[in-house]
Amino acid sequence: MKTPIVYDREANGYRIAPKRGEPERVEFPGLWFNAQEAAALLTMQHLLEEIQPGLLKRHIEPLRDRLRALLESSDHSFREINRRVCILHLGRRVPQPKFFEVAASALLNRRQLQIGYYSRSTDETTERAVSPQRLVCYRENWYLDAWCHLRGDLRSFAMDGIQRAKILDTPAKELAERDLDEVLAEGYGVFSGKPKAWARLRFTAARARWVATEEWHPKQRARFEPDGRYVLEFPYSDDRELLGDILRHGAEVEVLAPEALRARARAELAKAARLYGK
């Protein structure tokens, strides 16, 4: 930045050494963060502020101070940034802290976990032993990817659905990262899995102004039609979450394929229409 810095032998350090007649103070160019950096810093700061006093308190304070210093290094004060820039967390379901800690401990110590798990889809609670593989934070909520010894398959458990948790002495079943990604990360959203079909959606030209800049899946394919409509294709395994994302666009989107997904969307829309009568 063309700032005159020299070594000071007496002070055993470096200092600014302006030329004769120049001011002692040097003004650096303005600084601000890009969107990802600002979101990361502000999200970290927001999350740290939310943590209740506990064992982490003495470790968190230096982190808070460092984040404040980073934010202060911009052209604006931390107070002004905090007042003018908001990070909103919506749709978050909070897991019970004690069960989250137990699950994290079992995961890192590679032990099986005995859980009482409540499934909202079936409205049932089941007891099962699982081998934790990884914790995932997705759309503001935490999930435990684990091998379910009851079902003999990989499952993704919502952490807020765990009502009981106990670490077992039995070593956890180990799965390769590649196998986890193949089953749990290849499909669409949190209900991912080995893709069973490709969804093809067509959005109106008006809605395309928003959707065309969104990423629904890392392997998605997309194109614009001559009339401005937008066709989006991506793989999926389970249609539960996908259907919810489709329906929130209402009449602005049409499911073109596969026929099973189109039929599900049509049935859900028909049920919704019946709620409102004629």
Kinemage of the C-alpha trace (Angstrom):
@kinemage 1
@onewidth
@group {chain A} dominant
@subgroup {mainchain}
@vectorlist {calphas} color= white
{ca met a 1} P 0.000 0.000 0.000
{ca lys a 2} L 3.107 2.195 -0.440
{ca thr a 3} L 3.410 2.877 3.266
{ca pro a 4} L 6.981 3.797 4.356
{ca ile a 5} L 7.907 1.183 7.000
{ca val a 6} L 11.435 0.932 8.399
{ca tyr a 7} L 13.230 -1.176 10.969
{ca asp a 8} L 13.978 0.638 14.239
{ca arg a 9} L 17.110 -0.917 15.798
{ca glu a 10} L 16.630 0.756 19.158
{ca ala a 11} L 13.016 -0.348 19.499
{ca asn a 12} L 13.789 -3.730 17.895
{ca gly a 13} L 10.706 -3.422 15.730
{ca tyr a 14} L 9.217 -1.708 12.700
{ca arg a 15} L 7.608 1.709 12.449
{ca ile a 16} L 6.110 4.050 9.901
{ca ala a 17} L 8.712 6.518 8.703
{ca pro a 18} L 7.077 9.254 6.654
{ca lys a 19} L 9.203 11.512 4.539
{ca arg a 20} L 10.009 14.999 5.759
{ca gly a 21} L 6.938 17.190 5.692
{ca glu a 22} L 4.487 14.252 5.440
{ca pro a 23} L 1.985 13.468 8.253
{ca glu a 24} L 2.812 10.801 10.845
{ca arg a 25} L -0.552 9.098 10.295
{ca val a 26} L -1.081 7.015 7.181
{ca glu a 27} L -4.584 6.384 5.870
{ca phe a 28} L -5.138 2.930 4.396
{ca pro a 29} L -7.645 2.216 1.619
{ca gly a 30} L -11.165 1.409 2.755
{ca leu a 31} L -11.978 -2.222 3.550
{ca trp a 32} L -15.152 -4.226 3.441
{ca phe a 33} L -15.789 -7.923 3.136
{ca asn a 34} L -17.375 -9.805 0.277
{ca ala a 35} L -20.821 -11.339 0.824
{ca gln a 36} L -19.515 -14.737 1.938
{ca glu a 37} L -16.953 -13.257 4.331
{ca ala a 38} L -19.452 -10.856 5.885
{ca ala a 39} L -22.037 -13.627 6.308
{ca ala a 40} L -19.461 -15.945 7.886
{ca leu a 41} L -18.166 -13.336 10.343
{ca leu a 42} L -21.601 -12.065 11.328
{ca thr a 43} L -23.044 -15.563 11.632
{ca met a 44} L -20.175 -16.625 13.890
{ca gln a 45} L -20.604 -13.515 15.989
{ca his a 46} L -24.369 -14.057 16.213
{ca leu a 47} L -23.997 -17.707 17.207
{ca leu a 48} L -21.388 -16.904 19.854
{ca glu a 49} L -23.667 -14.255 21.355
{ca glu a 50} L -26.446 -16.867 21.653
{ca ile a 51} L -24.387 -19.408 23.614
{ca gln a 52} L -25.422 -19.581 27.237
{ca pro a 53} L -22.775 -19.296 29.995
{ca gly a 54} L -21.042 -22.633 30.516
{ca leu a 55} L -17.777 -24.496 30.149
{ca leu a 56} L -16.954 -22.707 26.915
{ca lys a 57} L -17.244 -19.187 28.350
{ca arg a 58} L -13.522 -18.548 28.851
{ca his a 59} L -12.724 -19.950 25.406
{ca ile a 60} L -15.471 -18.001 23.667
{ca glu a 61} L -14.553 -14.555 24.961
{ca pro a 62} L -11.273 -14.377 22.979
{ca leu a 63} L -13.135 -15.555 19.872
{ca arg a 64} L -15.735 -12.841 20.358
{ca asp a 65} L -13.017 -10.218 20.781
{ca arg a 66} L -11.206 -11.425 17.674
{ca leu a 67} L -14.384 -11.336 15.582
{ca arg a 68} L -15.130 -7.836 16.813
{ca ala a 69} L -11.606 -6.769 15.888
{ca leu a 70} L -12.024 -8.210 12.397
{ca leu a 71} L -15.316 -6.417 11.915
{ca glu a 72} L -13.844 -3.203 13.334
{ca ser a 73} L -11.046 -3.410 10.762
{ca ser a 74} L -13.548 -2.253 8.146
{ca asp a 75} L -14.430 1.412 7.656
{ca his a 76} L -17.289 1.130 10.153
{ca ser a 77} L -17.644 0.437 13.852
{ca phe a 78} L -18.746 -2.934 15.164
{ca arg a 79} L -21.777 -1.300 16.760
{ca glu a 80} L -22.838 0.216 13.438
{ca ile a 81} L -22.322 -3.053 11.540
{ca asn a 82} L -24.262 -5.001 14.165
{ca arg a 83} L -27.087 -2.490 13.942
{ca arg a 84} L -27.263 -2.297 10.164
{ca val a 85} L -26.564 -5.882 9.045
{ca cys a 86} L -28.795 -8.749 10.200
{ca ile a 87} L -28.429 -12.520 9.951
{ca leu a 88} L -31.860 -14.124 10.290
{ca his a 89} L -32.185 -17.777 11.302
{ca leu a 90} L -35.618 -19.129 10.351
{ca gly a 91} L -37.138 -22.581 10.686
{ca arg a 92} L -34.616 -23.741 13.254
{ca arg a 93} L -35.617 -26.677 15.470
{ca val a 94} L -33.471 -26.836 18.579
{ca pro a 95} L -32.248 -30.280 19.724
{ca gln a 96} L -31.937 -30.982 23.423
{ca pro a 97} L -28.369 -29.941 24.353
{ca lys a 98} L -27.656 -33.023 26.493
{ca phe a 99} L -28.565 -35.410 23.673
{ca phe a 100} L -26.590 -33.377 21.154
{ca glu a 101} L -23.513 -33.628 23.403
{ca val a 102} L -23.980 -37.382 23.875
{ca ala a 103} L -24.348 -37.932 20.124
{ca ala a 104} L -21.293 -35.791 19.357
{ca ser a 105} L -19.258 -37.685 21.958
{ca ala a 106} L -20.282 -41.073 20.523
{ca leu a 107} L -19.480 -39.811 17.019
{ca leu a 108} L -15.967 -38.598 17.863
{ca asn a 109} L -15.121 -41.519 20.165
{ca arg a 110} L -16.412 -43.992 17.548
{ca arg a 111} L -18.954 -45.719 19.791
{ca gln a 112} L -22.459 -46.959 19.033
{ca leu a 113} L -25.349 -44.900 20.326
{ca gln a 114} L -28.633 -46.181 21.759
{ca ile a 115} L -31.402 -43.692 20.944
{ca gly a 116} L -35.104 -43.270 21.392
{ca tyr a 117} L -36.061 -41.608 18.108
{ca tyr a 118} L -39.341 -39.849 17.359
{ca ser a 119} L -40.304 -39.811 13.682
{ca arg a 120} L -42.708 -37.037 12.705
{ca ser a 121} L -43.650 -38.805 9.488
{ca thr a 122} L -44.969 -41.892 11.335
{ca asp a 123} L -45.718 -40.224 14.710
{ca glu a 124} L -43.880 -43.112 16.417
{ca thr a 125} L -40.910 -43.443 18.765
{ca thr a 126} L -38.562 -46.379 18.247
{ca glu a 127} L -35.555 -47.670 20.169
{ca arg a 128} L -32.505 -48.427 18.074
{ca ala a 129} L -28.725 -48.698 18.164
{ca val a 130} L -26.901 -46.608 15.596
{ca ser a 131} L -23.279 -46.136 14.541
{ca pro a 132} L -22.787 -42.363 14.131
{ca gln a 133} L -20.888 -41.339 10.996
{ca arg a 134} L -21.168 -37.546 10.881
{ca leu a 135} L -23.181 -34.540 12.062
{ca val a 136} L -24.700 -32.336 9.373
{ca cys a 137} L -26.170 -28.840 9.724
{ca tyr a 138} L -28.675 -28.335 6.893
{ca arg a 139} L -31.187 -25.501 6.546
{ca glu a 140} L -30.622 -24.365 10.141
{ca asn a 141} L -31.169 -27.853 11.585
{ca trp a 142} L -28.842 -30.616 12.771
{ca tyr a 143} L -28.937 -34.199 11.486
{ca leu a 144} L -26.992 -37.296 12.476
{ca asp a 145} L -25.948 -39.518 9.591
{ca ala a 146} L -25.626 -43.020 11.040
{ca trp a 147} L -25.770 -46.711 10.288
{ca cys a 148} L -29.035 -47.952 11.799
{ca his a 149} L -28.561 -51.439 13.243
{ca leu a 150} L -32.341 -51.851 13.530
{ca arg a 151} L -32.945 -51.278 9.797
{ca gly a 152} L -29.537 -52.483 8.576
{ca asp a 153} L -29.067 -49.366 6.466
{ca leu a 154} L -27.781 -45.798 6.464
{ca arg a 155} L -30.205 -43.238 7.871
{ca ser a 156} L -30.253 -39.498 8.545
{ca phe a 157} L -31.777 -38.681 11.953
{ca ala a 158} L -33.043 -35.217 12.889
{ca met a 159} L -31.253 -34.345 16.124
{ca asp a 160} L -34.379 -32.711 17.574
{ca gly a 161} L -36.147 -36.085 17.161
{ca ile a 162} L -33.742 -37.833 19.560
{ca gln a 163} L -35.561 -38.151 22.886
{ca arg a 164} L -33.128 -40.493 24.639
{ca ala a 165} L -29.449 -41.143 24.021
{ca lys a 166} L -26.849 -43.349 25.658
{ca ile a 167} L -23.337 -44.221 24.546
{ca leu a 168} L -22.679 -47.962 24.255
{ca asp a 169} L -19.381 -49.762 24.790
{ca thr a 170} L -19.687 -51.343 21.345
{ca pro a 171} L -17.400 -49.827 18.673
{ca ala a 172} L -19.241 -48.011 15.903
{ca lys a 173} L -19.494 -49.614 12.477
{ca glu a 174} L -17.109 -47.761 10.164
{ca leu a 175} L -18.203 -46.716 6.683
{ca ala a 176} L -16.070 -45.207 3.946
{ca glu a 177} L -16.595 -41.522 3.167
{ca arg a 178} L -17.292 -42.501 -0.430
{ca asp a 179} L -20.149 -44.786 0.667
{ca leu a 180} L -21.640 -42.035 2.842
{ca asp a 181} L -21.574 -39.566 -0.026
{ca glu a 182} L -23.010 -42.103 -2.470
{ca val a 183} L -25.991 -42.820 -0.240
{ca leu a 184} L -26.558 -39.552 1.650
{ca ala a 185} L -25.079 -36.749 -0.405
{ca glu a 186} L -25.879 -37.569 -4.006
{ca gly a 187} L -29.622 -36.983 -3.997
{ca tyr a 188} L -31.711 -33.923 -3.298
{ca gly a 189} L -31.711 -32.260 0.133
{ca val a 190} L -31.779 -33.895 3.520
{ca phe a 191} L -33.785 -36.868 2.213
{ca ser a 192} L -30.934 -37.675 -0.106
{ca gly a 193} L -29.671 -41.082 -1.073
{ca lys a 194} L -28.651 -42.930 -4.174
{ca pro a 195} L -30.639 -41.081 -6.877
{ca lys a 196} L -33.655 -42.995 -8.152
{ca ala a 197} L -34.858 -40.476 -10.710
{ca trp a 198} L -34.259 -37.070 -12.239
{ca ala a 199} L -36.770 -34.319 -11.566
{ca arg a 200} L -37.556 -31.942 -14.423
{ca leu a 201} L -39.291 -28.706 -13.483
{ca arg a 202} L -40.397 -25.812 -15.666
{ca phe a 203} L -40.745 -22.364 -14.106
{ca thr a 204} L -42.581 -19.391 -15.560
{ca ala a 205} L -40.498 -16.604 -17.068
{ca ala a 206} L -41.410 -14.368 -14.123
{ca arg a 207} L -40.268 -16.897 -11.487
{ca ala a 208} L -37.155 -17.727 -13.513
{ca arg a 209} L -35.740 -14.328 -12.525
{ca trp a 210} L -35.196 -15.793 -9.043
{ca val a 211} L -34.814 -19.530 -9.599
{ca ala a 212} L -32.191 -19.200 -12.335
{ca thr a 213} L -29.688 -17.929 -9.744
{ca glu a 214} L -30.412 -20.695 -7.201
{ca glu a 215} L -28.545 -23.956 -6.795
{ca trp a 216} L -30.925 -26.827 -6.066
{ca his a 217} L -28.331 -29.559 -6.567
{ca pro a 218} L -24.603 -29.666 -7.442
{ca lys a 219} L -25.361 -31.807 -10.517
{ca gln a 220} L -28.315 -29.803 -11.777
{ca arg a 221} L -28.823 -29.000 -15.460
{ca ala a 222} L -30.782 -25.981 -16.616
{ca arg a 223} L -31.811 -24.122 -19.742
{ca phe a 224} L -34.026 -21.245 -20.809
{ca glu a 225} L -36.770 -21.826 -23.372
{ca pro a 226} L -37.396 -19.305 -26.182
{ca asp a 227} L -40.377 -17.783 -24.309
{ca gly a 228} L -38.275 -17.154 -21.179
{ca arg a 229} L -39.454 -20.151 -19.175
{ca tyr a 230} L -36.754 -21.977 -17.215
{ca val a 231} L -36.289 -25.767 -17.124
{ca leu a 232} L -34.361 -27.237 -14.211
{ca glu a 233} L -33.279 -30.887 -13.885
{ca phe a 234} L -31.541 -32.667 -10.982
{ca pro a 235} L -31.342 -36.117 -9.358
{ca tyr a 236} L -33.282 -37.045 -6.225
{ca ser a 237} L -34.008 -40.090 -4.109
{ca asp a 238} L -36.856 -39.179 -1.748
{ca asp a 239} L -39.527 -36.707 -2.850
{ca arg a 240} L -40.737 -35.473 0.566
{ca glu a 241} L -38.574 -32.390 0.882
{ca leu a 242} L -38.471 -31.852 -2.860
{ca leu a 243} L -42.256 -31.765 -3.039
{ca gly a 244} L -42.379 -29.043 -0.386
{ca asp a 245} L -39.898 -26.931 -2.348
{ca ile a 246} L -41.913 -27.390 -5.520
{ca leu a 247} L -45.257 -26.518 -3.935
{ca arg a 248} L -43.982 -23.256 -2.439
{ca his a 249} L -43.766 -21.934 -6.002
{ca gly a 250} L -47.489 -22.597 -6.563
{ca ala a 251} L -48.669 -21.974 -10.108
{ca glu a 252} L -45.248 -20.642 -11.116
{ca val a 253} L -43.836 -24.136 -11.642
{ca glu a 254} L -44.879 -27.354 -13.402
{ca val a 255} L -43.422 -30.802 -12.774
{ca leu a 256} L -42.635 -32.294 -16.181
{ca ala a 257} L -41.016 -35.548 -15.037
{ca pro a 258} L -40.977 -38.156 -13.712
{ca glu a 259} L -44.657 -39.037 -13.848
{ca ala a 260} L -44.657 -40.280 -10.226
{ca leu a 261} L -43.473 -36.889 -8.959
{ca arg a 262} L -45.927 -35.087 -11.232
{ca ala a 263} L -48.785 -37.219 -9.861
{ca arg a 264} L -47.736 -36.502 -6.257
{ca ala a 265} L -47.646 -32.759 -6.938
{ca arg a 266} L -51.056 -32.902 -8.629
{ca ala a 267} L -52.577 -34.815 -5.696
{ca glu a 268} L -51.151 -32.405 -3.108
{ca leu a 269} L -52.393 -29.379 -5.033
{ca ala a 270} L -55.845 -30.957 -5.358
{ca lys a 271} L -56.002 -31.522 -1.589
{ca ala a 272} L -54.945 -27.937 -0.973
{ca ala a 273} L -57.607 -26.659 -3.386
{ca arg a 274} L -60.295 -28.638 -1.539
{ca leu a 275} L -59.451 -26.759 1.662
{ca tyr a 276} L -60.554 -23.532 0.021
{ca gly a 277} L -63.711 -24.894 -1.636
{ca lys a 278} L -64.978 -23.304 -4.810
